[in-house]
């Protein structure tokens, strides 16, 4: 799940970067000045923004894809405690 959240965040950042490059063409003559004066600030801001977007995407993925996990685990535990066929299958799987 972390890999998919990281991939989605990277795609969003790439799309945002391409969009901003198209919209901010008027800043091209000042590129060297902006990188020299504000490069570190832009880098830190981008890193913090990437981390925040990654966290939001990761939490959204957990909310969507792990919706009924607790209920499913309770059902599995009941089957394991009951000694049904699932416990035998699980024991065979764990042995070999």
VEXBA-23509 format. One record per atom (N, C-alpha, C): atom name; x, y negated, z; residue in one letter. Coordinates in pm, whole numbers. Atoms other than C-alpha are relative to their C-alpha. Layout:
BEGIN
@mipa->CA; u->X; v->Y; w->Z; fikol->A
...
This chain:
BEGIN
@mipa->N; u->82; v->118; w->0; fikol->X
@mipa->CA; u->0; v->0; w->0; fikol->X
@mipa->C; u->87; v->-126; w->0; fikol->X
@mipa->N; u->-88; v->116; w->-3; fikol->X
@mipa->CA; u->292; v->-233; w->66; fikol->X
@mipa->C; u->52; v->-32; w->-139; fikol->X
@mipa->N; u->-51; v->22; w->135; fikol->X
@mipa->CA; u->424; v->-181; w->-285; fikol->X
@mipa->C; u->-104; v->-68; w->-89; fikol->X
@mipa->N; u->104; v->62; w->83; fikol->X
@mipa->CA; u->92; v->-268; w->-445; fikol->X
@mipa->C; u->-25; v->-145; w->42; fikol->X
@mipa->N; u->18; v->138; w->-47; fikol->X
@mipa->CA; u->55; v->-579; w->-227; fikol->X
@mipa->C; u->117; v->-87; w->-46; fikol->X
@mipa->N; u->-117; v->74; w->47; fikol->X
@mipa->CA; u->410; v->-684; w->-315; fikol->X
@mipa->C; u->-9; v->-27; w->-150; fikol->X
@mipa->N; u->15; v->17; w->145; fikol->X
@mipa->CA; u->343; v->-628; w->-685; fikol->X
@mipa->C; u->-105; v->-106; w->-32; fikol->X
@mipa->N; u->106; v->98; w->24; fikol->X
@mipa->CA; u->17; v->-826; w->-673; fikol->X
@mipa->C; u->46; v->-142; w->34; fikol->X
@mipa->N; u->-51; v->131; w->-38; fikol->X
@mipa->CA; u->190; v->-1112; w->-492; fikol->X
@mipa->C; u->101; v->-52; w->-102; fikol->X
@mipa->N; u->-98; v->41; w->100; fikol->X
@mipa->CA; u->475; v->-1117; w->-742; fikol->X
@mipa->C; u->-68; v->-43; w->-130; fikol->X
@mipa->N; u->74; v->37; w->121; fikol->X
@mipa->CA; u->227; v->-1127; w->-1032; fikol->X
@mipa->C; u->-66; v->-136; w->19; fikol->X
@mipa->N; u->62; v->130; w->-28; fikol->X
@mipa->CA; u->43; v->-1416; w->-867; fikol->X
@mipa->C; u->103; v->-113; w->-5; fikol->X
@mipa->N; u->-105; v->102; w->1; fikol->X
@mipa->CA; u->368; v->-1606; w->-815; fikol->X
@mipa->C; u->51; v->-26; w->-140; fikol->X
@mipa->N; u->-43; v->17; w->139; fikol->X
@mipa->CA; u->475; v->-1545; w->-1173; fikol->X
@mipa->C; u->-102; v->-82; w->-78; fikol->X
@mipa->N; u->106; v->76; w->68; fikol->X
@mipa->CA; u->140; v->-1672; w->-1300; fikol->X
@mipa->C; u->0; v->-146; w->46; fikol->X
@mipa->N; u->-5; v->137; w->-52; fikol->X
@mipa->CA; u->162; v->-1977; w->-1073; fikol->X
@mipa->C; u->120; v->-75; w->-55; fikol->X
@mipa->N; u->-121; v->64; w->53; fikol->X
@mipa->CA; u->518; v->-2049; w->-1186; fikol->X
@mipa->C; u->-15; v->-37; w->-147; fikol->X
@mipa->N; u->21; v->30; w->142; fikol->X
@mipa->CA; u->425; v->-2026; w->-1554; fikol->X
@mipa->C; u->-99; v->-115; w->-19; fikol->X
@mipa->N; u->98; v->108; w->7; fikol->X
@mipa->CA; u->124; v->-2250; w->-1499; fikol->X
@mipa->C; u->65; v->-134; w->35; fikol->X
@mipa->N; u->-64; v->126; w->-42; fikol->X
@mipa->CA; u->332; v->-2511; w->-1314; fikol->X
@mipa->C; u->105; v->-46; w->-101; fikol->X
@mipa->N; u->-97; v->39; w->102; fikol->X
@mipa->CA; u->603; v->-2502; w->-1580; fikol->X
@mipa->C; u->-69; v->-69; w->-118; fikol->X
@mipa->N; u->75; v->64; w->107; fikol->X
@mipa->CA; u->340; v->-2591; w->-1838; fikol->X
@mipa->C; u->-55; v->-135; w->38; fikol->X
@mipa->N; u->62; v->124; w->-46; fikol->X
@mipa->CA; u->181; v->-2864; w->-1630; fikol->X
@mipa->C; u->101; v->-108; w->35; fikol->X
@mipa->N; u->-101; v->97; w->-47; fikol->X
@mipa->CA; u->502; v->-3031; w->-1512; fikol->X
@mipa->C; u->110; v->-23; w->-102; fikol->X
@mipa->N; u->-101; v->22; w->104; fikol->X
@mipa->CA; u->679; v->-3078; w->-1844; fikol->X
@mipa->C; u->65; v->-138; w->10; fikol->X
@mipa->N; u->-52; v->136; w->-10; fikol->X
@mipa->CA; u->724; v->-3448; w->-1770; fikol->X
@mipa->C; u->117; v->-10; w->99; fikol->X
@mipa->N; u->-109; v->1; w->-96; fikol->X
@mipa->CA; u->972; v->-3354; w->-1493; fikol->X
@mipa->C; u->130; v->59; w->-56; fikol->X
@mipa->N; u->-119; v->-63; w->57; fikol->X
@mipa->CA; u->1219; v->-3183; w->-1731; fikol->X
@mipa->C; u->121; v->-92; w->-1; fikol->X
@mipa->N; u->-121; v->86; w->-2; fikol->X
@mipa->CA; u->1449; v->-3488; w->-1765; fikol->X
@mipa->C; u->61; v->-16; w->140; fikol->X
@mipa->N; u->-46; v->20; w->-138; fikol->X
@mipa->CA; u->1479; v->-3502; w->-1384; fikol->X
@mipa->C; u->34; v->132; w->69; fikol->X
@mipa->N; u->-19; v->-132; w->-58; fikol->X
@mipa->CA; u->1544; v->-3129; w->-1334; fikol->X
@mipa->C; u->125; v->7; w->88; fikol->X
@mipa->N; u->-125; v->-7; w->-77; fikol->X
@mipa->CA; u->1907; v->-3163; w->-1219; fikol->X
@mipa->C; u->-12; v->-79; w->131; fikol->X
@mipa->N; u->18; v->82; w->-121; fikol->X
@mipa->CA; u->1818; v->-3441; w->-974; fikol->X
@mipa->C; u->-90; v->69; w->101; fikol->X
@mipa->N; u->95; v->-65; w->-90; fikol->X
@mipa->CA; u->1519; v->-3252; w->-831; fikol->X
@mipa->C; u->60; v->123; w->65; fikol->X
@mipa->N; u->-61; v->-119; w->-57; fikol->X
@mipa->CA; u->1715; v->-2930; w->-786; fikol->X
@mipa->C; u->108; v->-38; w->101; fikol->X
@mipa->N; u->-106; v->44; w->-90; fikol->X
@mipa->CA; u->2007; v->-3115; w->-628; fikol->X
@mipa->C; u->-57; v->-56; w->131; fikol->X
@mipa->N; u->56; v->66; w->-118; fikol->X
@mipa->CA; u->1793; v->-3321; w->-388; fikol->X
@mipa->C; u->-97; v->88; w->79; fikol->X
@mipa->N; u->110; v->-70; w->-66; fikol->X
@mipa->CA; u->1501; v->-3090; w->-314; fikol->X
@mipa->C; u->4; v->151; w->-20; fikol->X
@mipa->N; u->-8; v->-143; w->29; fikol->X
@mipa->CA; u->1622; v->-2742; w->-415; fikol->X
@mipa->C; u->-19; v->87; w->122; fikol->X
@mipa->N; u->11; v->-80; w->-122; fikol->X
@mipa->CA; u->1660; v->-2609; w->-62; fikol->X
@mipa->C; u->-142; v->-6; w->56; fikol->X
@mipa->N; u->137; v->15; w->-51; fikol->X
@mipa->CA; u->1323; v->-2747; w->45; fikol->X
@mipa->C; u->-98; v->79; w->-85; fikol->X
@mipa->N; u->88; v->-77; w->89; fikol->X
@mipa->CA; u->1152; v->-2599; w->-261; fikol->X
@mipa->C; u->18; v->150; w->20; fikol->X
@mipa->N; u->-27; v->-141; w->-22; fikol->X
@mipa->CA; u->1320; v->-2264; w->-199; fikol->X
@mipa->C; u->-64; v->49; w->129; fikol->X
@mipa->N; u->60; v->-38; w->-129; fikol->X
@mipa->CA; u->1211; v->-2251; w->167; fikol->X
@mipa->C; u->-152; v->0; w->-10; fikol->X
@mipa->N; u->145; v->7; w->16; fikol->X
@mipa->CA; u->858; v->-2363; w->80; fikol->X
@mipa->C; u->-51; v->118; w->-82; fikol->X
@mipa->N; u->41; v->-113; w->83; fikol->X
@mipa->CA; u->835; v->-2098; w->-193; fikol->X
@mipa->C; u->8; v->131; w->76; fikol->X
@mipa->N; u->-14; v->-122; w->-80; fikol->X
@mipa->CA; u->960; v->-1828; w->42; fikol->X
@mipa->C; u->-111; v->14; w->103; fikol->X
@mipa->N; u->107; v->-4; w->-100; fikol->X
@mipa->CA; u->710; v->-1919; w->313; fikol->X
@mipa->C; u->-135; v->23; w->-68; fikol->X
@mipa->N; u->124; v->-20; w->74; fikol->X
@mipa->CA; u->429; v->-1941; w->58; fikol->X
@mipa->C; u->-12; v->145; w->-48; fikol->X
@mipa->N; u->1; v->-139; w->44; fikol->X
@mipa->CA; u->526; v->-1600; w->-84; fikol->X
@mipa->C; u->-35; v->92; w->116; fikol->X
@mipa->N; u->28; v->-83; w->-117; fikol->X
@mipa->CA; u->523; v->-1448; w->264; fikol->X
@mipa->C; u->-146; v->-10; w->43; fikol->X
@mipa->N; u->140; v->18; w->-39; fikol->X
@mipa->CA; u->182; v->-1596; w->345; fikol->X
@mipa->C; u->-95; v->66; w->-100; fikol->X
@mipa->N; u->86; v->-63; w->101; fikol->X
@mipa->CA; u->29; v->-1482; w->15; fikol->X
@mipa->C; u->12; v->151; w->9; fikol->X
@mipa->N; u->-19; v->-145; w->-15; fikol->X
@mipa->CA; u->181; v->-1136; w->60; fikol->X
@mipa->C; u->-79; v->53; w->119; fikol->X
@mipa->N; u->75; v->-42; w->-119; fikol->X
@mipa->CA; u->31; v->-1113; w->409; fikol->X
@mipa->C; u->-149; v->3; w->-27; fikol->X
@mipa->N; u->143; v->5; w->32; fikol->X
@mipa->CA; u->-312; v->-1216; w->282; fikol->X
@mipa->C; u->-39; v->115; w->-94; fikol->X
@mipa->N; u->30; v->-109; w->94; fikol->X
@mipa->CA; u->-300; v->-966; w->-6; fikol->X
@mipa->C; u->7; v->134; w->72; fikol->X
@mipa->N; u->-15; v->-125; w->-74; fikol->X
@mipa->CA; u->-178; v->-689; w->226; fikol->X
@mipa->C; u->-120; v->24; w->91; fikol->X
@mipa->N; u->116; v->-15; w->-88; fikol->X
@mipa->CA; u->-457; v->-753; w->478; fikol->X
@mipa->C; u->-128; v->26; w->-79; fikol->X
@mipa->N; u->116; v->-24; w->85; fikol->X
@mipa->CA; u->-714; v->-766; w->199; fikol->X
@mipa->C; u->-1; v->145; w->-51; fikol->X
@mipa->N; u->-9; v->-139; w->45; fikol->X
@mipa->CA; u->-590; v->-432; w->63; fikol->X
@mipa->C; u->-36; v->96; w->113; fikol->X
@mipa->N; u->33; v->-87; w->-114; fikol->X
@mipa->CA; u->-610; v->-277; w->410; fikol->X
@mipa->C; u->-150; v->-2; w->28; fikol->X
@mipa->N; u->144; v->13; w->-28; fikol->X
@mipa->CA; u->-963; v->-410; w->456; fikol->X
@mipa->C; u->-83; v->76; w->-104; fikol->X
@mipa->N; u->77; v->-62; w->107; fikol->X
@mipa->CA; u->-1081; v->-279; w->120; fikol->X
@mipa->C; u->23; v->151; w->-4; fikol->X
@mipa->N; u->-31; v->-140; w->25; fikol->X
@mipa->CA; u->-900; v->55; w->94; fikol->X
@mipa->C; u->-6; v->88; w->124; fikol->X
@mipa->N; u->5; v->-78; w->-123; fikol->X
@mipa->CA; u->-904; v->165; w->460; fikol->X
@mipa->C; u->-130; v->-26; w->76; fikol->X
@mipa->N; u->127; v->40; w->-58; fikol->X
@mipa->CA; u->-1269; v->85; w->520; fikol->X
@mipa->C; u->-53; v->102; w->101; fikol->X
@mipa->N; u->63; v->-102; w->-84; fikol->X
@mipa->CA; u->-1393; v->416; w->667; fikol->X
@mipa->C; u->100; v->99; w->59; fikol->X
@mipa->N; u->-104; v->-92; w->-45; fikol->X
@mipa->CA; u->-1067; v->564; w->791; fikol->X
@mipa->C; u->-30; v->55; w->139; fikol->X
@mipa->N; u->29; v->-47; w->-136; fikol->X
@mipa->CA; u->-1170; v->583; w->1157; fikol->X
@mipa->C; u->-108; v->105; w->1; fikol->X
@mipa->N; u->110; v->-97; w->5; fikol->X
@mipa->CA; u->-1494; v->764; w->1078; fikol->X
@mipa->C; u->48; v->132; w->-60; fikol->X
@mipa->N; u->-51; v->-121; w->63; fikol->X
@mipa->CA; u->-1311; v->1009; w->851; fikol->X
@mipa->C; u->93; v->76; w->93; fikol->X
@mipa->N; u->-90; v->-67; w->-94; fikol->X
@mipa->CA; u->-1047; v->1081; w->1115; fikol->X
@mipa->C; u->-77; v->66; w->113; fikol->X
@mipa->N; u->83; v->-61; w->-104; fikol->X
@mipa->CA; u->-1314; v->1149; w->1378; fikol->X
@mipa->C; u->-61; v->129; w->-54; fikol->X
@mipa->N; u->57; v->-119; w->61; fikol->X
@mipa->CA; u->-1479; v->1396; w->1140; fikol->X
@mipa->C; u->106; v->110; w->-12; fikol->X
@mipa->N; u->-109; v->-97; w->12; fikol->X
@mipa->CA; u->-1143; v->1568; w->1075; fikol->X
@mipa->C; u->36; v->56; w->137; fikol->X
@mipa->N; u->-32; v->-48; w->-134; fikol->X
@mipa->CA; u->-1071; v->1588; w->1449; fikol->X
@mipa->C; u->-105; v->97; w->51; fikol->X
@mipa->N; u->106; v->-92; w->-41; fikol->X
@mipa->CA; u->-1409; v->1750; w->1513; fikol->X
@mipa->C; u->16; v->135; w->-68; fikol->X
@mipa->N; u->-20; v->-126; w->72; fikol->X
@mipa->CA; u->-1335; v->2009; w->1245; fikol->X
@mipa->C; u->120; v->76; w->55; fikol->X
@mipa->N; u->-118; v->-64; w->-55; fikol->X
@mipa->CA; u->-990; v->2077; w->1390; fikol->X
@mipa->C; u->-27; v->60; w->137; fikol->X
@mipa->N; u->32; v->-52; w->-134; fikol->X
@mipa->CA; u->-1124; v->2119; w->1745; fikol->X
@mipa->C; u->-97; v->115; w->-7; fikol->X
@mipa->N; u->97; v->-108; w->14; fikol->X
@mipa->CA; u->-1402; v->2346; w->1622; fikol->X
@mipa->C; u->62; v->130; w->-47; fikol->X
@mipa->N; u->-67; v->-123; w->43; fikol->X
@mipa->CA; u->-1151; v->2592; w->1481; fikol->X
@mipa->C; u->-52; v->53; w->-131; fikol->X
@mipa->N; u->54; v->-43; w->129; fikol->X
@mipa->CA; u->-1306; v->2603; w->1139; fikol->X
@mipa->C; u->109; v->31; w->-100; fikol->X
@mipa->N; u->-94; v->-38; w->106; fikol->X
@mipa->CA; u->-1142; v->2683; w->810; fikol->X
@mipa->C; u->104; v->-108; w->-26; fikol->X
@mipa->N; u->-96; v->107; w->28; fikol->X
@mipa->CA; u->-976; v->2344; w->786; fikol->X
@mipa->C; u->124; v->11; w->89; fikol->X
@mipa->N; u->-116; v->-15; w->-88; fikol->X
@mipa->CA; u->-754; v->2416; w->1088; fikol->X
@mipa->C; u->91; v->111; w->-49; fikol->X
@mipa->N; u->-81; v->-109; w->56; fikol->X
@mipa->CA; u->-638; v->2742; w->928; fikol->X
@mipa->C; u->76; v->-49; w->-123; fikol->X
@mipa->N; u->-65; v->54; w->119; fikol->X
@mipa->CA; u->-564; v->2564; w->600; fikol->X
@mipa->C; u->111; v->-97; w->39; fikol->X
@mipa->N; u->-100; v->95; w->-45; fikol->X
@mipa->CA; u->-378; v->2289; w->783; fikol->X
@mipa->C; u->119; v->71; w->63; fikol->X
@mipa->N; u->-109; v->-76; w->-60; fikol->X
@mipa->CA; u->-175; v->2540; w->983; fikol->X
@mipa->C; u->87; v->66; w->-107; fikol->X
@mipa->N; u->-76; v->-60; w->109; fikol->X
@mipa->CA; u->-75; v->2723; w->664; fikol->X
@mipa->C; u->81; v->-106; w->-75; fikol->X
@mipa->N; u->-69; v->109; w->72; fikol->X
@mipa->CA; u->17; v->2393; w->499; fikol->X
@mipa->C; u->121; v->-49; w->80; fikol->X
@mipa->N; u->-108; v->49; w->-83; fikol->X
@mipa->CA; u->229; v->2284; w->794; fikol->X
@mipa->C; u->114; v->103; w->14; fikol->X
@mipa->N; u->-102; v->-105; w->-9; fikol->X
@mipa->CA; u->411; v->2620; w->812; fikol->X
@mipa->C; u->85; v->9; w->-125; fikol->X
@mipa->N; u->-75; v->-23; w->124; fikol->X
@mipa->CA; u->512; v->2638; w->450; fikol->X
@mipa->C; u->3; v->-116; w->-84; fikol->X
